[in-house]
Amino acid sequence: MARRTTVRLPEDLLNQARRKAAAEGRTLTSLIEDGLRAILNEGPRPAKRKRIAPRISKATGGLMPGVDLTNPWTLQEAEDFEYVRRLQRSE
């Protein structure tokens, strides 16, 4: 036996559902019923995959000798030296 119930839907969703039901030549009730049956007959959703954390470096050593973190120019100079070394290796 069918029962009546009240369902609150966003207006745009209800309008889309009404248009779809009319286009298919069926009632809004049958459209909603089929949608609910489809969802309820689905098997359980697969569990979310376990998140894989990125590997953490175990490197030690600290700063290069002569690098002073309080002076941005020494950091720039260290980067410049590294850039020059890479250029020399590629030649």
C-alpha positions, 0 to 999 in steps of 0.5 A: 500500500502506498503512503503519502509523505512530504519531501522538501527539495530545492526548487531547481531540483524539483523543476528539473525532476518535473521536466524529466518526468514530463519528457518521459511521460511519467509522473514525478512520483514514479521518477522519485520512486525509481531513483530511490529504488536504484539507490537502495538496491546498490551494493555498499559503496567501496570503502575509501582508499587509505590515504598514503602519506608521502615518505619523510626524509631521514637525511641529516646534516643541517645547513651548509657551512657558512649559511646564515639564515638571518642574512638573506644574501647568504642564502641567495649566494648559496643558491647562486653557487649551486646554480653555477655548479649545475651549469658546469656539470652540464657542459 
